[in-house]
């Protein structure tokens, strides 16, 4: 089969977005930036496990890198709709690189406290970074292309989930976690280079208002839009359990199967492989939903909870890898569907505030899940913890499906 006959062409998947020079620049920068995100997440998780051997501490570090979004995400969403979004993106990317560089420098001389502080700093920066990142891309292309941008961004994010953990695992195993942190720092540089050249669409001029008034306005918009409201609830439940489970993979890889850093890379790459498969299907138009939530998405959310149970109860390493891949597949399918449902018809002037609520549900809730799974795993073992929360997730999603069907 020649290259011309390949069924998947990323330019075609993105509609006309890649014909826009600005989006091509943005994609070049974000391609490396998301590699940095996954390398740093794998490295922080491994450092937490290597230094303490504690499932609870792994959950703590993962949770701290995400928890600030629960409290500060909406406030940063208000600021995203007010400030120069290019400068905001430059600031958050630069600060992320700075924190990782400082951690890499101090690693030989510091203990677990430095890891906790670095995770919390990353969480604070991420609370601002995510609504900025999710608002910038759609404002670089015509409104008609926003749905395609969501799919392509997800494909890029999940390709990184496949590639970066393998790279991180190999670098950690051969050169140490400090070198892996420097790899992550370098991956932020391309984004810092291209950002000054971008020209995002201007926001409509609005009368001055207080932060509270803007926050209330964005919240009311989300509550009054049925699709947005349901998407946020589904994201909250799914992220707490399925994405929370994917944050404690260091415990599963080494604590349950004694596979070390290389095993962590394999499990995280398995989740990435499932995620990439899902993102490619979504980007090619299969299961396309636009500004709606079809029943298939709800059942995919249930399947994701079942995969978490299978991760905990798998009798062997290869079945655990397969279950992790299924969890990654479902995580991306549900995540892209929810983003598309929210972003497709979302006015630019609300984008930062509404997407900050998605960040609370999609990232902040992961912190709750990581805390809970790590704590339960410390008491009952990681297998029992995953089975327990996965079973709870199935019951909650079942109740949601029954509620949606009753309303329809």
C-alpha positions in Angstrom: 0.0 0.0 0.0 1.5 3.4 -1.0 1.5 6.3 1.3 -1.1 8.0 -0.9 -3.6 5.2 -0.3 -3.3 5.1 3.5 -6.8 5.4 5.0 -5.7 8.0 7.6 -4.4 11.3 6.6 -4.0 13.7 9.5 -4.5 16.7 7.1 -7.8 15.3 6.0 -8.8 14.4 9.6 -8.4 18.1 10.5 -10.6 19.3 7.8 -9.1 22.6 6.6 -7.3 23.4 9.8 -3.8 22.4 8.5 -4.2 24.7 5.6 -3.9 27.5 8.1 -0.3 28.5 8.7 -1.0 29.6 12.2 -2.5 26.3 13.2 0.5 24.5 11.6 2.8 26.5 13.8 0.7 25.9 16.9 0.6 22.1 16.1 4.4 22.0 15.8 4.7 23.6 19.3 2.0 21.6 21.0 3.3 18.4 19.6 6.4 18.6 21.7 4.7 20.3 24.7 2.4 17.3 25.2 5.4 15.0 25.0 6.7 17.0 27.9 3.5 16.6 29.9 3.6 12.8 29.6 7.4 12.5 30.3 7.0 14.6 33.4 4.0 12.6 34.6 5.7 9.3 34.2 8.9 10.5 35.8 7.1 12.1 38.8 5.1 8.9 39.4 8.3 6.8 39.2 10.2 9.0 41.6 7.3 8.9 44.1 7.3 5.1 44.0 11.1 4.7 43.9 11.7 6.9 46.9 9.0 5.6 49.2 7.5 2.3 47.8 4.2 3.7 49.0 1.0 3.5 46.9 -0.4 6.4 49.0 2.6 8.6 48.2 2.2 7.9 44.5 -1.4 8.9 44.8 -0.4 12.0 46.7 2.1 13.2 44.1 -0.3 12.4 41.3 -3.1 14.2 43.1 -1.1 17.3 44.0 -0.2 17.7 40.3 -3.9 17.9 39.5 -5.8 19.0 42.6 -5.3 22.8 42.3 -7.5 22.7 39.2 -10.4 21.8 41.5 -10.2 25.1 43.4 -8.4 27.5 41.1 -9.5 26.2 37.6 -12.6 28.4 37.4 -10.7 31.6 38.4 -8.1 30.9 35.8 -10.9 30.4 33.3 -12.1 33.9 34.0 -8.6 35.3 33.5 -8.3 33.3 30.2 -11.3 35.2 28.9 -9.7 38.5 29.9 -6.0 38.4 29.2 -3.8 38.2 26.1 -4.0 34.4 25.5 -0.6 34.2 23.8 1.2 35.8 26.7 -0.7 33.5 29.1 0.3 30.4 27.1 3.9 31.6 27.0 3.9 32.2 30.8 2.4 28.8 31.7 4.7 26.8 29.4 7.8 28.7 30.7 6.9 28.2 34.3 6.3 24.5 33.8 9.8 24.2 32.3 11.3 26.2 35.1 9.8 24.0 37.8 11.0 20.8 36.1 14.5 22.3 35.7 14.7 23.2 39.4 13.6 19.8 40.4 16.2 18.2 38.1 18.9 20.3 39.5 17.9 19.6 43.2 17.2 15.9 42.7 20.5 14.5 43.9 20.3 16.6 47.1 16.6 16.6 47.9 14.1 14.2 49.5 10.5 13.4 49.2 9.4 16.9 50.3 11.0 18.5 47.1 8.9 16.0 45.0 5.7 17.1 46.9 6.5 20.8 46.4 7.3 20.3 42.7 4.1 18.3 42.1 2.0 21.0 43.8 3.7 23.8 41.8 3.0 21.9 38.6 -0.6 21.5 39.7 -0.9 25.3 40.3 0.5 26.1 36.8 -1.6 23.4 35.2 -4.7 24.9 36.6 -4.0 28.0 34.6 -2.4 26.2 31.6 -5.3 23.9 30.6 -8.0 26.5 30.0 -5.5 28.6 28.1 -4.4 25.6 26.0 -8.0 24.6 25.2 -9.0 28.2 24.3 -6.0 29.0 22.1 -6.3 26.3 19.5 -9.9 26.9 18.6 -9.3 30.7 18.3 -6.6 30.1 15.6 -9.1 28.6 13.1 -12.5 29.4 11.7 -15.4 28.4 13.9 -16.4 25.7 11.4 -13.1 23.9 12.1 -13.3 23.9 15.9 -14.7 20.3 16.0 -11.8 19.0 13.9 -9.3 20.8 16.1 -10.6 19.0 19.2 -10.1 15.6 17.4 -6.7 16.5 16.1 -5.5 17.8 19.5 -6.7 14.6 21.1 -4.9 12.5 18.5 -1.7 14.5 19.2 -2.2 14.2 23.0 -2.6 10.5 22.8 0.2 9.8 20.4 2.3 11.4 23.0 0.7 9.1 25.6 1.9 6.2 23.4 5.4 7.4 22.6 6.5 9.5 25.6 6.1 6.9 28.4 8.3 4.5 26.4 10.9 7.2 26.0 10.6 8.1 29.7 10.9 4.5 30.9 13.9 3.9 28.7 15.6 7.2 29.8 14.9 6.5 33.5 16.2 2.9 33.3 19.4 3.8 31.4 20.2 7.4 32.6 18.1 8.2 35.6 15.0 10.3 36.4 17.0 13.5 36.4 17.8 13.1 32.7 14.1 12.4 32.0 13.2 15.6 33.7 15.6 17.5 31.4 14.1 15.8 28.4 10.7 17.2 29.5 12.2 20.7 29.9 13.6 20.7 26.4 10.2 19.6 25.0 8.7 22.9 26.1 11.1 25.0 24.1 9.4 24.7 20.6 6.2 26.0 22.0 7.9 29.0 23.5 9.4 29.7 20.1 6.2 29.6 18.1 3.8 31.4 20.5 5.0 34.9 19.7 4.1 34.3 16.0 0.5 33.3 16.6 -2.4 35.6 16.1 -5.5 34.2 17.8 -9.0 35.6 17.0 -9.9 38.6 19.2 -12.6 38.3 21.7 -15.8 40.5 21.5 -15.5 43.7 23.6 -17.5 43.3 26.8 -18.3 45.8 29.5 -16.1 45.7 32.6 -17.3 43.2 35.3 -16.0 41.8 38.5 -14.3 38.4 38.6 -17.3 37.0 40.6 -19.7 38.3 38.0 -17.7 36.8 35.1 -17.4 33.5 37.0 -21.2 33.4 37.7 -21.9 34.2 34.0 -19.8 31.3 32.8 -21.3 28.9 35.4 -24.8 29.8 34.4 -24.0 29.3 30.7 -22.8 25.8 31.5 -25.8 24.9 33.7 -28.3 26.2 31.2 -26.9 24.3 28.3 -28.2 20.7 28.7 -25.4 19.1 26.6 -22.6 21.0 28.4 -24.2 20.2 31.8 -24.4 16.4 31.1 -20.9 16.4 29.5 -19.4 17.9 32.7 -21.2 15.3 34.9 -20.0 12.4 32.8 -16.5 13.8 32.7 -16.5 14.2 36.5 -17.5 10.6 37.2 -15.3 9.0 34.5 -12.2 11.0 35.3 -12.4 10.3 39.0 -12.3 6.6 38.5 -10.8 5.7 35.1 -8.3 8.5 34.7 -7.6 8.3 38.4 -6.7 4.6 37.9 -4.3 5.5 35.1 -2.4 7.8 37.5 -1.4 5.0 39.8 0.2 2.8 37.2 3.6 2.9 39.0 2.0 0.9 41.8 0.4 -1.6 39.4 3.6 -2.0 37.4 6.1 -2.5 40.2 4.1 -3.0 43.3 1.8 -5.7 41.9 4.0 -7.2 39.1 7.6 -6.1 40.0 8.3 -4.9 36.5 10.2 -1.7 37.5 10.4 1.5 35.4 10.4 -0.4 32.2 7.1 -2.1 33.2 5.7 1.3 34.0 6.6 2.5 30.5 4.9 -0.6 29.0 1.7 0.0 31.0 1.5 3.7 30.2 2.3 3.0 26.6 -0.5 0.4 26.5 -2.9 3.0 27.7 -1.5 5.3 25.1 -1.9 2.7 22.3 -5.6 2.3 23.3 -5.9 6.1 23.4 -4.3 6.6 20.0 -6.6 3.9 18.4 -9.6 5.7 19.9 -8.4 9.1 18.8 -7.8 8.0 15.2 -11.3 6.5 15.0 -12.8 9.7 16.4 -10.7 11.9 14.1 -11.7 9.9 11.0 -15.3 10.6 11.8 -16.3 7.3 13.4 -18.5 8.0 16.4 -18.5 11.7 15.6 -21.0 13.5 17.9 -20.4 17.3 17.5 -22.5 19.2 19.9 -24.3 16.1 21.3 -23.8 13.0 23.5 -24.9 9.8 21.7 -25.7 6.7 23.7 -22.5 4.9 22.5 -20.4 7.4 24.5 -22.3 6.5 27.7 -21.8 2.8 27.2 -18.1 3.4 26.4 -17.9 5.1 29.8 -19.3 1.9 31.4 -16.7 -0.2 29.5 -14.0 2.0 30.9 -15.1 1.3 34.5 -15.1 -2.4 33.7 -11.5 -2.1 32.4 -10.5 -0.6 35.7 -11.9 -3.7 37.5 -10.0 -5.9 35.0 -6.8 -4.0 35.8 -7.2 -4.9 39.4 -8.3 -8.5 39.1 -6.1 -9.6 36.1 -4.3 -12.9 37.0 -1.3 -12.1 34.8 0.9 -9.3 33.5 -0.3 -9.5 29.9 -4.0 -9.3 30.8 -3.2 -6.3 32.9 -1.6 -4.7 29.9 -4.7 -5.4 27.8 -7.0 -4.0 30.5 -4.9 -0.9 30.7 -5.1 -0.5 26.9 -8.9 -0.8 27.0 -9.0 1.8 29.8 -6.9 4.2 27.6 -9.2 3.6 24.6 -12.3 4.4 26.6 -10.7 7.4 28.3 -9.9 9.0 25.0 -13.3 8.1 23.4 -15.2 9.7 26.3 -12.8 12.6 26.7 -12.9 13.6 23.0 -16.7 13.2 22.8 -17.2 15.4 25.9 -14.8 18.1 24.6 -16.4 18.1 21.2 -19.9 18.3 22.8 -18.8 21.4 24.8 -16.5 23.1 22.3 -18.4 22.8 19.0 -21.0 25.5 19.6 -19.2 27.4 22.5 -18.8 31.1 21.9 -15.2 32.4 22.2 -16.1 34.8 25.0 -17.2 31.9 27.2 -14.5 29.4 26.1 -12.0 30.0 28.9 -14.6 29.9 31.7 -16.6 26.9 30.4 -13.4 24.9 29.6 -12.1 25.7 33.0 -15.1 23.8 34.4 -14.2 21.0 32.1 -10.7 21.1 33.6 -12.1 20.9 37.1 -14.1 17.8 36.0 -11.5 16.3 33.7 -8.3 17.0 35.6 -9.1 18.1 39.1 -11.3 15.0 39.6 -8.4 12.8 38.6 -6.7 14.1 41.7 -9.6 12.9 43.9 -9.4 9.5 42.1 -5.6 9.2 42.5 -5.8 10.1 46.2 -8.6 7.6 46.8 -7.2 4.7 44.9 -3.7 5.3 46.4 -5.1 5.4 49.9 -7.4 2.3 49.4 -4.5 0.5 47.7 -2.3 1.2 50.8 -4.8 -0.6 52.9 -6.3 -3.3 50.7 -3.7 -3.6 47.9 -3.8 -2.0 44.5 -5.8 -4.9 42.9 -8.7 -4.7 45.4 -8.6 -0.9 45.2 -9.1 -0.8 41.4 -11.8 -3.5 41.5 -13.7 -1.6 44.3 -13.7 1.9 42.6 -14.4 0.4 39.2 -17.5 -1.4 40.5 -18.6 1.9 42.1 -18.1 3.6 38.8 -20.3 1.1 36.9 -23.2 1.7 39.3 -22.9 5.5 39.0 -22.7 5.4 35.2 -25.7 3.0 35.1 -27.7 5.4 37.1 -26.7 8.2 34.7 -27.7 6.2 31.7 -31.1 5.4 33.2 -31.6 9.1 33.9 -30.7 10.1 30.4 -33.0 7.5 28.9 -35.9 8.6 31.1 -35.5 12.3 30.0 -35.4 11.3 26.4 
